[in-house]
Amino acid sequence: MAGILPDNSLEPRRIASWTLAKIADAVGGHLQGADAANIRPSRVSSDTRSLKGGELFVALRGENFDAHDFLARAEEAGAVAAMVDRTEGLDTDLPLVIVDDTLDGLTALGTAVWQEASEAGLHTIDVTGSNGKTTVKEMLALLWGVRGAVFATPGNLNNHIGVPLVLCDIPADCDHLVLEMGANGPDEISHLVALAPGTERIITSIGVAHIEGFGSVDGIRRGKSEIFEGADEETTAIVPYTEVDNLIGADFPGRVITVGFEEEADLTVRLLEPDEAGREALRVSVSFGDDEWTICLPIPGEHHALNVGTSIATLLARGLSLREDMCNAQLAELALPQGRWRVVEVDEKCFVDDAYNANPSSMKASFDAFMGTNDPDERPRVAIIGEMLELGADAEEWHLEVAAAIAGHKRLDAFIAVGEFADKMAEAARANAAGPLEAKGFAEVAHAARWLASKGPAFVFLKASRGARLERVVDLIEAKGEKRPVEQT
């Protein structure tokens, strides 16, 4: 079987062959309940809202909740058993897997499922990086999908809870696993890579993301390079050429492939002019040794040239031949998750909504892609920029630097900042404008939407950290008009 296995598919999961007795043994727990030992859950879930029936429900705890209080709801939704770390006061008749700590139990179960799958031949690729890891994950799923059944991290399940859930959800028929790994601070990638150490391990980029948790850019480098811990001679590290000396130690035992625009990189990418028909948003030359391929992508942005080069490097690392027509056919299906480069028309305004996440480097790269995107109607270009979170003590400085860089584009007509540093960002934009520029700052998203609503036709770029909820600009404008998603070709 070949192709991408969606997380909501009816494809049986490997865990469905496991009894509760086997699960309890894997997590160091014990069972409670009549005939519990022979129950076989269909999947594992920690969210009662996702239950479809047949699952093992894991009762996790958070700062503001304790899922042990939701066991009755889980039972009503169809769960066949629950993993718990306390039994007092539980409102359920479900069979129980009792452990010392449910998060540790979930982690141990995910690792055990992955180990069993790996022994059966599962190939794993681990991906991290400041920017581009989700895009690379999606590219990898497409490129490897013609070489077997692929399961890739759904959504943003890339942390200490999400990765174990993904491992528990590995399909029974799965040849390739693509795992995205995120981190907000030191030691987090180290923990994740130990759960499922991939044969190919990727750092897509190094930028100022979550610097509050890492302390510095060097701290980010150290944190991301944890993905190479436990590597052996069979491991391939795939990293940006400009960062290789910062990320790979002299004692790394495996192979290293560098990716970059530089001729010295092992895999070199070069931007090409689009074909005359304009059928693709980005056209890239990829060179490796004596071989060269022309790769076309349906999404704009120079940074995606490095992303596709990084993805292709995993195939070359395995010694696979690369067919240009096959790669292009697969990558033509590339569609980014909600909030990443979503194009929406509302009456006379066209929005490029890239407000899923942001840091200084991704902000600049995404804006450059926006400015390189053709608007057939040649409407005034407006950049609405929200807050970039988790930037630490230098957050204001980073915001002002981004504002100055964006204002330096001659074809930008208006710069709108939203959030804590909005007024100072507007001042920085005015001071660094390359041409006539209307620059304003607003404390609230609604105020920015009100300003935009007063304007005529516009080509609008939205970018901010997810917590800023800048995508509400589209919703507020849509309330006054008709929203139409644009088909990207």
RODO-2510 file (C-alpha; in nm, 4 decimals, decimal comma):
residues 489
     n   res          X          Y          Z
     1     m     0,0000     0,0000     0,0000
     2     a     0,1258     0,3506    -0,0806
     3     g     0,0098     0,6990     0,0023
     4     i    -0,0471     0,9287     0,2975
     5     l    -0,2533     0,7844     0,5802
     6     p    -0,4753     1,0597     0,7294
     7     d    -0,5058     1,0702     1,1059
     8     n    -0,8836     1,0273     1,0794
     9     s    -0,8695     0,7316     0,8408
    10     l    -1,0395     0,4003     0,9131
    11     e    -0,7040     0,2267     0,8631
    12     p    -0,6547    -0,0041     1,1646
    13     r    -0,3988     0,1190     1,4147
    14     r    -0,1176    -0,1027     1,5412
    15     i    -0,2492    -0,0556     1,8953
    16     a    -0,5713    -0,2355     1,7924
    17     s    -0,3850    -0,5667     1,8101
    18     w    -0,2784    -0,4978     2,1688
    19     t    -0,4750    -0,6253     2,4673
    20     l    -0,5031    -0,4215     2,7844
    21     a    -0,2816    -0,6840     2,9468
    22     k    -0,0072    -0,6108     2,6923
    23     i    -0,0582    -0,2360     2,7367
    24     a    -0,0359    -0,2627     3,1159
    25     d     0,2848    -0,4625     3,0835
    26     a     0,4350    -0,2035     2,8457
    27     v     0,3627     0,0879     3,0799
    28     g     0,4370    -0,0836     3,4101
    29     g     0,0763    -0,0637     3,5251
    30     h    -0,1884    -0,3035     3,6506
    31     l    -0,5465    -0,3687     3,5538
    32     q    -0,8765    -0,3256     3,7303
    33     g    -1,2104    -0,4470     3,6002
    34     a    -1,3817    -0,7663     3,4926
    35     d    -1,2308    -0,9256     3,1788
    36     a    -1,0065    -0,6209     3,1371
    37     a    -0,7039    -0,8206     3,0239
    38     n    -0,8479    -0,9251     2,6874
    39     i    -0,9968    -0,5894     2,5801
    40     r    -0,8388    -0,4506     2,2635
    41     p    -0,8813    -0,0713     2,2205
    42     s    -0,8990     0,0579     1,8646
    43     r    -0,6976     0,3747     1,9328
    44     v    -0,5637     0,5940     2,2136
    45     s    -0,7002     0,9394     2,2971
    46     s    -0,6610     1,2010     2,5691
    47     d    -0,9487     1,4205     2,4505
    48     t    -1,3126     1,3203     2,5042
    49     r    -1,4114     1,5405     2,2092
    50     s    -1,2178     1,3169     1,9679
    51     l    -1,3665     0,9868     2,0818
    52     k    -1,5455     0,7846     1,8146
    53     g    -1,5851     0,4600     2,0086
    54     g    -1,3467     0,1818     2,1050
    55     e    -1,0601     0,3959     2,2399
    56     l    -0,8359     0,3747     2,5438
    57     f    -0,8852     0,7126     2,7147
    58     v    -0,5766     0,8506     2,8920
    59     a    -0,6675     1,0777     3,1836
    60     l    -0,3995     1,3464     3,1703
    61     r    -0,3670     1,6451     3,3999
    62     g    -0,2964     2,0086     3,3187
    63     e    -0,2651     2,3305     3,5119
    64     n    -0,6387     2,3916     3,4905
    65     f    -0,7913     2,0464     3,4436
    66     d    -0,7817     1,6848     3,5535
    67     a    -0,9195     1,4455     3,2932
    68     h    -0,9983     1,1928     3,5663
    69     d    -1,3052     1,4135     3,6137
    70     f    -1,4120     1,3409     3,2551
    71     l    -1,4216     0,9605     3,2697
    72     a    -1,8010     0,9436     3,2675
    73     r    -1,8006     1,1602     2,9568
    74     a    -1,5377     0,9356     2,7978
    75     e    -1,7395     0,6254     2,8763
    76     e    -2,0529     0,7821     2,7297
    77     a    -1,8567     0,8741     2,4132
    78     g    -1,7562     0,5134     2,3591
    79     a    -1,4197     0,4613     2,5300
    80     v    -1,3670     0,0944     2,6225
    81     a    -1,1029     0,1523     2,8902
    82     a    -0,9104     0,4277     3,0656
    83     m    -0,5549     0,4828     3,1829
    84     v    -0,5543     0,6525     3,5239
    85     d    -0,3152     0,7297     3,8075
    86     r    -0,5765     0,7536     4,0806
    87     t    -0,8872     0,5480     4,1534
    88     e    -1,0541     0,7420     4,4316
    89     g    -1,3785     0,9182     4,3411
    90     l    -1,3904     0,8073     3,9779
    91     d    -1,7311     0,8210     3,8107
    92     t    -1,6923     0,5279     3,5721
    93     d    -1,7317     0,1544     3,5287
    94     l    -1,4636     0,1408     3,2590
    95     p    -1,1845    -0,1161     3,2899
    96     l    -0,8735     0,0660     3,4107
    97     v    -0,5021     0,0587     3,3384
    98     i    -0,3604     0,2013     3,6619
    99     v    -0,0187     0,3671     3,6460
   100     d     0,1891     0,5948     3,8669
   101     d     0,1574     0,8888     3,6238
   102     t    -0,0643     0,8988     3,3168
   103     l     0,1696     1,1186     3,1091
   104     d     0,4568     0,8789     3,1782
   105     g     0,2237     0,5928     3,0929
   106     l     0,1213     0,7513     2,7622
   107     t     0,4872     0,8167     2,6805
   108     a     0,5893     0,4597     2,7572
   109     l     0,3017     0,3231     2,5493
   110     g     0,3890     0,5399     2,2496
   111     t     0,7511     0,4294     2,2644
   112     a     0,6519     0,0633     2,2912
   113     v     0,4227     0,0870     1,9881
   114     w     0,6972     0,2617     1,7882
   115     q     0,9551     0,0013     1,8885
   116     e     0,7293    -0,2803     1,7753
   117     a     0,6622    -0,1037     1,4443
   118     s     1,0337    -0,0350     1,3928
   119     e     1,1185    -0,3998     1,4504
   120     a     0,8642    -0,4759     1,1770
   121     g     1,0468    -0,2433     0,9363
   122     l     0,9034     0,1047     1,0017
   123     h     1,1271     0,3867     0,8689
   124     t     1,1234     0,7093     1,0764
   125     i     1,2224     1,0670     0,9901
   126     d     1,2449     1,3271     1,2707
   127     v     1,2020     1,6971     1,1902
   128     t     1,2628     2,0067     1,4001
   129     g     1,3677     2,3673     1,3368
   130     s     1,2758     2,7259     1,4140
   131     n     1,0846     2,7684     1,0873
   132     g     0,9650     2,5380     0,8147
   133     k     0,9264     2,2112     1,0061
   134     t     0,5543     2,1773     0,9331
   135     t     0,6036     2,2573     0,5637
   136     v     0,8900     2,0076     0,5397
   137     k     0,6754     1,7484     0,7177
   138     e     0,4018     1,7947     0,4563
   139     m     0,6555     1,7748     0,1708
   140     l     0,8072     1,4586     0,3162
   141     a     0,4666     1,2941     0,3416
   142     l     0,4066     1,3592    -0,0281
   143     l     0,7519     1,2547    -0,1484
   144     w     0,7593     0,9340     0,0544
   145     g     0,3933     0,8583    -0,0190
   146     v     0,4807     0,6995    -0,3543
   147     r     0,7303     0,4737    -0,1777
   148     g     0,4928     0,3186     0,0746
   149     a     0,2277     0,4047     0,3296
   150     v     0,3193     0,7253     0,5172
   151     f     0,1908     0,8527     0,8495
   152     a     0,2923     1,2105     0,9393
   153     t     0,2304     1,4136     1,2545
   154     p    -0,1288     1,5428     1,2357
   155     g    -0,1773     1,9132     1,3071
   156     n     0,0622     2,0440     1,5702
   157     l     0,0990     1,7329     1,7870
   158     n     0,4712     1,7955     1,8216
   159     n     0,5320     1,8299     2,1962
   160     h     0,5736     1,6000     2,4984
   161     i     0,2054     1,5035     2,4828
   162     g     0,1476     1,5181     2,1078
   163     v     0,4408     1,2994     2,0010
   164     p     0,3420     1,0048     2,2278
   165     l    -0,0149     1,0340     2,0972
   166     v     0,1129     1,0188     1,7396
   167     l     0,3239     0,7125     1,8207
   168     c     0,0225     0,5404     1,9761
   169     d    -0,1676     0,6128     1,6549
   170     i     0,0790     0,4530     1,4105
   171     p    -0,1286     0,2575     1,1561
   172     a    -0,0867    -0,1188     1,1368
   173     d     0,0096    -0,0868     0,7704
   174     c     0,2714     0,1905     0,7791
   175     d     0,6073     0,1995     0,6028
   176     h     0,7266     0,5537     0,6793
   177     l     0,6689     0,7768     0,9822
   178     v     0,7369     1,1520     0,9670
   179     l     0,7563     1,3021     1,3147
   180     e     0,7541     1,6760     1,3780
   181     m     0,9227     1,7789     1,7029
   182     g     0,8788     2,1205     1,8628
   183     a     1,0309     2,2771     2,1722
   184     n     0,9969     2,5850     2,3895
   185     g     1,3204     2,5319     2,5804
   186     p     1,6239     2,3094     2,6506
   187     d     1,5994     1,9306     2,6907
   188     e     1,2602     1,9050     2,5196
   189     i     1,3894     1,7776     2,1836
   190     s     1,6219     1,5454     2,3750
   191     h     1,3164     1,3876     2,5387
   192     l     1,1227     1,3576     2,2125
   193     v     1,3981     1,2096     1,9947
   194     a     1,4594     0,9409     2,2570
   195     l     1,1003     0,8227     2,2074
   196     a     1,1433     0,7580     1,8344
   197     p     1,4977     0,8140     1,7040
   198     g     1,4745     0,8544     1,3271
   199     t     1,7182     0,7346     1,0662
   200     e     1,7105     1,0798     0,9044
   201     r     1,7039     1,3758     1,1449
   202     i     1,6384     1,7235     1,0132
   203     i     1,6921     2,0753     1,1413
   204     t     1,5145     2,2967     0,8888
   205     s     1,6436     2,6340     1,0118
   206     i     1,7663     2,8333     1,3086
   207     g     1,5859     3,1565     1,3924
   208     v     1,4557     3,3645     1,6791
   209     a     1,1666     3,1415     1,7859
   210     h     1,0817     3,0685     2,1522
   211     i     1,3968     3,2562     2,2479
   212     e     1,2372     3,3374     2,5829
   213     g     1,2651     2,9696     2,6756
   214     f     1,6038     2,9061     2,5172
   215     g     1,7682     3,2280     2,6386
   216     s     1,9626     3,3112     2,3232
   217     v     2,0105     3,2106     1,9606
   218     d     2,2981     2,9889     2,0726
   219     g     2,0557     2,8342     2,3194
   220     i     1,8178     2,7649     2,0307
   221     r     2,1017     2,5987     1,8376
   222     r     2,1872     2,3783     2,1343
   223     g     1,8234     2,2893     2,1882
   224     k     1,7559     2,1985     1,8258
   225     s     2,0801     1,9990     1,7947
   226     e     1,9517     1,7673     2,0679
   227     i     1,7792     1,5880     1,7800
   228     f     2,1150     1,4260     1,7006
   229     e     2,1542     1,2666     2,0427
   230     g     2,1859     0,8892     2,0376
   231     a     2,2801     0,8884     1,6678
   232     d     2,4778     0,6003     1,5203
   233     e     2,6571     0,5266     1,1940
   234     e     2,3225     0,4715     1,0182
   235     t     2,1929     0,8181     1,1118
   236     t     2,1882     1,1018     0,8583
   237     a     2,1778     1,4627     0,9793
   238     i     2,0278     1,7111     0,7318
   239     v     2,0994     2,0734     0,8242
   240     p     2,1335     2,4213     0,6720
   241     y     2,4795     2,4753     0,5236
   242     t     2,5161     2,8060     0,7091
   243     e     2,4572     2,6352     1,0464
   244     v     2,6410     2,3051     1,0119
   245     d     2,9368     2,4056     1,2298
   246     n     2,6994     2,5281     1,5004
   247     l     2,4807     2,2166     1,5007
   248     i     2,6983     1,9129     1,4309
   249     g     2,9681     1,8137     1,6768
   250     a     3,2968     1,6534     1,5781
   251     d     3,1860     1,3307     1,7463
   252     f     2,8714     1,2869     1,5347
   253     p     2,8991     0,9261     1,4122
   254     g     2,6711     0,9393     1,1087
   255     r     2,6454     1,1115     0,7720
   256     v     2,5817     1,4851     0,7296
   257     i     2,4061     1,6444     0,4317
   258     t     2,4049     2,0235     0,4150
   259     v     2,1409     2,2188     0,2209
   260     g     2,1724     2,5771     0,1004
   261     f     2,1904     2,8319    -0,1777
   262     e     2,5707     2,8196    -0,1464
   263     e     2,7674     2,6190    -0,4015
   264     e     2,9612     2,4582    -0,1170
   265     a     2,6476     2,2920     0,0208
   266     d     2,6102     1,9177    -0,0408
   267     l     2,2655     1,9811    -0,1851
   268     t     2,2413     2,3174    -0,3587
   269     v     1,9165     2,4950    -0,4419
   270     r     1,8849     2,7772    -0,6904
   271     l     1,5818     2,9902    -0,7747
   272     l     1,4634     2,9763    -1,1357
   273     e     1,2340     3,2041    -1,3296
   274     p     0,8743     3,0731    -1,3422
   275     d     0,7690     2,9255    -1,6736
   276     e     0,5910     3,1586    -1,9143
   277     a     0,2541     3,0029    -1,8385
   278     g     0,2966     3,0899    -1,4693
   279     r     0,1738     2,7451    -1,3692
   280     e     0,3741     2,7300    -1,0482
   281     a     0,4422     2,9764    -0,7682
   282     l     0,8043     2,8691    -0,7227
   283     r     1,0532     2,6978    -0,9542
   284     v     1,3761     2,5643    -0,8091
   285     s     1,6892     2,3892    -0,9322
   286     v     1,8112     2,1192    -0,6927
   287     s     2,1661     1,9862    -0,7399
   288     f     2,3336     1,6953    -0,5623
   289     g     2,6663     1,5715    -0,6910
   290     d     2,6454     1,5442    -1,0687
   291     d     2,2653     1,5307    -1,0714
   292     e     2,0254     1,8224    -1,1118
   293     w     1,6466     1,8432    -1,1058
   294     t     1,3946     2,1220    -1,1661
   295     i     1,1307     2,1216    -0,8940
   296     c     0,8062     2,3200    -0,9032
   297     l     0,5969     2,4184    -0,6019
   298     p     0,2428     2,5562    -0,5791
   299     i     0,3370     2,7933    -0,2933
   300     p     0,5536     3,1076    -0,3156
   301     g     0,8511     3,2043    -0,1008
   302     e     1,2260     3,1680    -0,1439
   303     h     1,2473     2,9918     0,1932
   304     h     1,0459     2,7042     0,0482
   305     a     1,3330     2,6359    -0,1923
   306     l     1,5382     2,5315     0,1110
   307     n     1,2425     2,3370     0,2516
   308     v     1,2011     2,1292    -0,0628
   309     g     1,5769     2,0746    -0,0881
   310     t     1,5797     1,9508     0,2697
   311     s     1,2921     1,7137     0,1982
   312     i     1,4542     1,5733    -0,1148
   313     a     1,7757     1,5160     0,0810
   314     t     1,6023     1,2409     0,2810
   315     l     1,5452     1,0424    -0,0392
   316     l     1,9045     1,0880    -0,1512
   317     a     2,0294     0,9893     0,1938
   318     r     1,8601     0,6516     0,1453
   319     g     2,0241     0,6073    -0,1929
   320     l     1,6944     0,6336    -0,3802
   321     s     1,6765     0,7492    -0,7397
   322     l     1,4905     1,0735    -0,7945
   323     r     1,2481     1,1129    -1,0807
   324     e     1,1764     1,4768    -1,1561
   325     d     0,8296     1,4108    -1,2973
   326     m     0,7293     1,2002    -0,9972
   327     c     0,8522     1,4604    -0,7457
   328     n     0,6683     1,7399    -0,9230
   329     a     0,3480     1,5384    -0,9476
   330     q     0,3561     1,4728    -0,5736
   331     l     0,4526     1,8257    -0,4701
   332     a     0,1766     1,9721    -0,6867
   333     e    -0,0592     1,8368    -0,4188
   334     l     0,1106     2,0371    -0,1427
   335     a    -0,1431     2,2182     0,0734
   336     l    -0,0395     2,3899     0,3938
   337     p    -0,2461     2,3537     0,7134
   338     q    -0,5138     2,6058     0,8098
   339     g    -0,3668     2,9471     0,8875
   340     r    -0,0573     2,8945     0,6745
   341     w    -0,0790     3,0950     0,3528
   342     r    -0,4595     3,0785     0,3386
   343     v    -0,5841     3,3010     0,0548
   344     v    -0,9347     3,4436     0,0993
   345     e    -1,1284     3,6996    -0,1039
   346     v    -1,3762     3,9237     0,0776
   347     d    -1,5489     4,1524    -0,1685
   348     e    -1,2737     4,3790    -0,3056
   349     k    -1,0072     4,2643    -0,0590
   350     c    -0,7786     3,9631    -0,0929
   351     f    -0,6195     3,8271     0,2259
   352     v    -0,3067     3,6175     0,2520
   353     d    -0,3539     3,4791     0,6018
   354     d    -0,0277     3,3404     0,7393
   355     a    -0,1124     3,4148     1,1012
   356     y    -0,0662     3,0643     1,2378
   357     n     0,2685     3,1405     1,3971
   358     a     0,5489     3,3948     1,3778
   359     n     0,8991     3,4869     1,4810
   360     p     1,1312     3,7496     1,3299
   361     s     1,2843     3,5232     1,0642
   362     s     0,9572     3,3611     0,9571
   363     m     0,7888     3,7021     0,9538
   364     k     1,0436     3,8436     0,7093
   365     a     1,0481     3,5340     0,4887
   366     s     0,6711     3,5169     0,4665
   367     f     0,6395     3,8882     0,3931
   368     d     0,8981     3,8605     0,1157
   369     a     0,6884     3,5797    -0,0337
   370     f     0,3784     3,8010    -0,0139
   371     m     0,5544     4,0851    -0,1898
   372     g     0,6647     3,8416    -0,4589
   373     t     0,3092     3,7164    -0,5121
   374     n     0,1292     3,8517    -0,8139
   375     d    -0,2022     4,0286    -0,7621
   376     p    -0,3735     4,0441    -1,1022
   377     d    -0,5884     4,3347    -0,9833
   378     e    -0,2826     4,5315    -0,8663
   379     r    -0,4573     4,6440    -0,5495
   380     p    -0,2768     4,8486    -0,2818
   381     r    -0,0667     4,6210    -0,0624
   382     v    -0,1306     4,6256     0,3118
   383     a     0,0721     4,4445     0,5780
   384     i    -0,1086     4,3858     0,9085
   385     i     0,1432     4,2599     1,1612
   386     g     0,0539     4,1263     1,5050
   387     e     0,2608     4,0284     1,8047
   388     m     0,5366     3,7683     1,7968
   389     l     0,5227     3,5887     2,1303
   390     e     0,7912     3,4249     2,3469
   391     l     1,0705     3,6607     2,2406
   392     g     1,1833     3,7389     2,5935
   393     a     1,3467     4,0580     2,7185
   394     d     1,4334     4,1796     2,3678
   395     a     1,0788     4,1445     2,2330
   396     e     1,0364     4,5162     2,1649
   397     e     1,3654     4,5347     1,9757
   398     w     1,2705     4,2365     1,7582
   399     h     0,9308     4,3881     1,6767
   400     l     1,0865     4,7192     1,5747
   401     e     1,3449     4,5419     1,3592
   402     v     1,0694     4,3528     1,1768
   403     a     0,8695     4,6731     1,1250
   404     a     1,1729     4,8482     0,9753
   405     a     1,2480     4,5550     0,7433
   406     i     0,8915     4,5327     0,6146
   407     a     0,8666     4,9078     0,5577
   408     g     1,1778     4,8874     0,3388
   409     h     0,9762     4,7383     0,0517
   410     k     0,8959     5,0094    -0,2021
   411     r     0,5695     4,8549    -0,3208
   412     l     0,4079     4,8417     0,0224
   413     d     0,1283     5,0970     0,0600
   414     a     0,0252     5,0550     0,4251
   415     f     0,1775     4,9056     0,7390
   416     i    -0,0558     4,8269     1,0304
   417     a     0,0798     4,7006     1,3613
   418     v    -0,1409     4,5407     1,6250
   419     g    -0,0653     4,4710     1,9896
   420     e     0,1647     4,5801     2,2683
   421     f     0,4346     4,7428     2,0513
   422     a     0,2015     4,8692     1,7793
   423     d     0,2654     5,2436     1,8093
   424     k     0,6435     5,2060     1,8236
   425     m     0,6342     4,9635     1,5290
   426     a     0,4384     5,2176     1,3269
   427     e     0,6992     5,4812     1,4117
   428     a     0,9789     5,2464     1,3034
   429     a     0,7950     5,1739     0,9792
   430     r     0,7554     5,5442     0,8994
   431     a     1,1214     5,6079     0,9774
   432     n     1,2395     5,3300     0,7456
   433     a     0,9829     5,3514     0,4669
   434     a     1,1307     5,3112     0,1194
   435     g     0,8445     5,5117    -0,0330
   436     p     0,5084     5,6675     0,0529
   437     l     0,3660     5,4577     0,3346
   438     e     0,0647     5,4865     0,5627
   439     a     0,1694     5,3428     0,8983
   440     k    -0,0613     5,3012     1,1975
   441     g    -0,0643     5,1156     1,5266
   442     f    -0,3688     4,9652     1,6976
   443     a    -0,3957     4,7975     2,0349
   444     e    -0,6730     4,5595     1,9284
   445     v    -0,7424     4,3411     1,6253
   446     a    -1,0926     4,4865     1,5992
   447     h    -0,9507     4,8375     1,5621
   448     a    -0,7272     4,7263     1,2756
   449     a    -1,0229     4,5557     1,1081
   450     r    -1,2301     4,8713     1,1443
   451     w    -0,9553     5,0741     0,9758
   452     l    -0,9297     4,8205     0,6933
   453     a    -1,3060     4,8145     0,6452
   454     s    -1,2961     5,1882     0,5746
   455     k    -1,0598     5,1315     0,2830
   456     g    -1,1294     5,0192    -0,0712
   457     p    -0,9729     4,7289    -0,2606
   458     a    -0,6593     4,5889    -0,0966
   459     f    -0,4164     4,2979    -0,1114
   460     v    -0,3639     4,2196     0,2579
   461     f    -0,0928     4,0216     0,4387
   462     l    -0,1641     3,8904     0,7906
   463     k     0,1130     3,7530     1,0122
   464     a     0,1423     3,7039     1,3894
   465     s     0,1845     3,4391     1,6546
   466     r    -0,1168     3,2164     1,6960
   467     g    -0,2005     3,3668     2,0346
   468     a    -0,2568     3,7076     1,8743
   469     r    -0,5568     3,5698     1,6816
   470     l    -0,4901     3,8070     1,3951
   471     e    -0,6976     3,5899     1,1606
   472     r    -1,0018     3,7571     1,3209
   473     v    -0,9389     4,0462     1,0830
   474     v    -1,0746     3,8247     0,8057
   475     d    -1,3732     3,7214     1,0163
   476     l    -1,4593     4,0807     1,1046
   477     i    -1,4325     4,1988     0,7459
   478     e    -1,6240     3,8908     0,6288
   479     a    -1,9124     3,9918     0,8536
   480     k    -1,9531     4,2938     0,6263
   481     g    -1,9177     4,1042     0,2984
   482     e    -1,8930     3,7689     0,1241
   483     k    -1,5906     3,5512     0,1947
   484     r    -1,4595     3,3351    -0,0892
   485     p    -1,1580     3,1021    -0,0468
   486     v    -0,9289     3,1310    -0,3470
   487     e    -0,8209     2,8172    -0,5294
   488     q    -0,4415     2,8247    -0,5525
   489     t    -0,2961     2,6929    -0,8749
***
